Amino acid sequence: MVRVMSGAEIARVLLRTAVGATMIAHGLKHARSLEGTARWFGSIGFRQPQLQARASAVVEVGSGAALVVGAATPLAAAAVVGTMAVAARTVHAPNGFFITDEGWEYVATLSAASVAISALGPGRFSLDRVAEDLAPGRPRPSALQRAALTAGLGMGAAAAQLAVFWRKPA
């Protein structure tokens, strides 16, 4: 019996792959120029800019890869939300909405898409589904619970990072 992919399954894979690949590309860009990335982090008010450069590369590539394969999806999506919230606060918020003016349009879209991915669930074509199949009967969080976890954990992590490492430049 051949199972056809439903529209919802296609949408899940497409959305996970688009957001995940975007994060991987962004993280690789940071990783390929750690010194320049560190200088930039320092210029926008981050303490320990070398650490920030390395952490951003690892988190962006790691969360992106996890989203692409659908592994720990709510947590991977939370990492995207947290990363984008930090970017919004430190770089984009003062510039208005539109990305053409360095505004927060792009980071908000990636964050919203990540919360949506979490709410939708990773779908049939994911490592999370494989893990679920290995533990049948285990309680699974609802869409609302997954979305709340993703948004809350992401925003909480962003707030912690900003509180510890960032000061608005003079």
N, C-alpha and C positions, 0 to 999 in steps of 0.2 A: 504494500500500500504506500503510495506516494503522498506525502503531506505537503501541501502548498503553503507557502508563507502568506500569512494574512497581511492586510494593509498595516495593521498595528505592529506586527513584528518587523515589517520593513521599516516603518517609522522609527521604532526603537533602535534598530541597528544603525540606521542612517543618522539619527540624532546623536547616539553615543559616539559614532565614528567621527562625525563632523566636529563636535566639541572636543573629543579626545585628541584627534589629530591636530587641532588648533593649539591645544595645550602642549602637546609634544613639540610642535614646531617652535613655539614660544620658548619652551625650556631649552631646546637645543640651541637656539639663538643666544640665550644667556650663557649656556655652557661653553660655547665656542669662543666667547669673549669675556671670560670671567673677570679679567682686570678692568676692562671697560665697563662691564656691568657693575662691578664693585664701586668704581668711581662715580657712576651714575647714582647708585643707591646712596652713597655718601653725600652727593650734591642735593638730594631731595630730603635729607634729614635723618637718614638711618644710621644708628650706631652699629659698629661691627659690620661694615659694608661687605667685607670679604665673606663673612658668614652668610649674610643676606643673599649675596650672589650665588653662592653654592646651594643654599637652601632653596632658593627660587628655582634653580635649574632642576634639582632633584624632585621637588614637589610638583613642578609643572610636567616634567616628563613622566614621573610616576603616576600621577593622577590621570594624566591623559592616556597612558597605556592601560591602566586599570579600566577606564571607561570604554576604551575600544574593545576590550575582550569581555567586558561586563563582569569584572571582579570587584567584590566589596563596593558595589555601585553607590550606595548612599554615602559611604565614606569618601570615595573618590570624588563624587559630586560635591561633597562638603569642602574638599580641598580646593576645588575650582572656585566655589563661592567665597571661601576665605581669601584666596589669592586675588580675586577680582575686587573684593571689598577693600583690601589694602590698597590696590591700585587706584580704586575710585577715590579713596580718602586722601592719598598722598599725591596724586597726580591729576586726576580728571575732574573732580568735583568743582573746583573753582572756575572751570572753563565752560560751564553750561552743558547742555545735553549732547550736541552733535559731535561725533568723532572727528569731523573735518576741522573742528576747532579744539581738538584734544579733549573733548567732553566725555561724559560717562556713558554714552549710548552703547558702545561696544562691550564694556565690562558688565553693564546691567543685563545686556542680552545674553552673554555667556552665563551669568549667574542664574537668570531666569530659566534658561535652557537646562542648566544643571539640576535645578530643583525639579523641573518637569521630568527629566530623565529618572530621577529618584522616585518621584510619585508614580510614574508609569511602570516602574520596575524594569529590570534589565532584559526581561523577555526570554524566549525559548533558546535563542542563540547566544548564550552567555555562560561564563564560568560559574556565575552565581546560580544559574539553573542546574548545572551539573552538581553543585554542592547541595542544592535543595533536594535533588533526586536521590542523593546519598543519605539524606536524613528525612525520610518521609514522616509526616505527622508532626514535625516540629512547628510550633507556632510561628507565623510570619507576620511582620508588622503590616498595617494597612497603608494605603497610598498616602493618606494624610499623615500618618506617623512617620513614614519614610521622608516625606517632604519637610516636615517639621524638624526631624533629626538633621537633615542636610542643611537647611537654612540656619537652624540654631547653632549647630556645631561649627559651620563655616563662619558665621558672624562672630561667634564667641572666640574662635581661634584668631580671627582678624583683630578683634578688640584686644586680645592678649598680646599679639605681636606688636600692635601699634603702641600699646601702653609700655611695653618693655623696651622696644628698640627704636621708636620714631619720635622725633620732635620736629615740629614745623620749622623750616628754616626761616631765619630772620629776613 
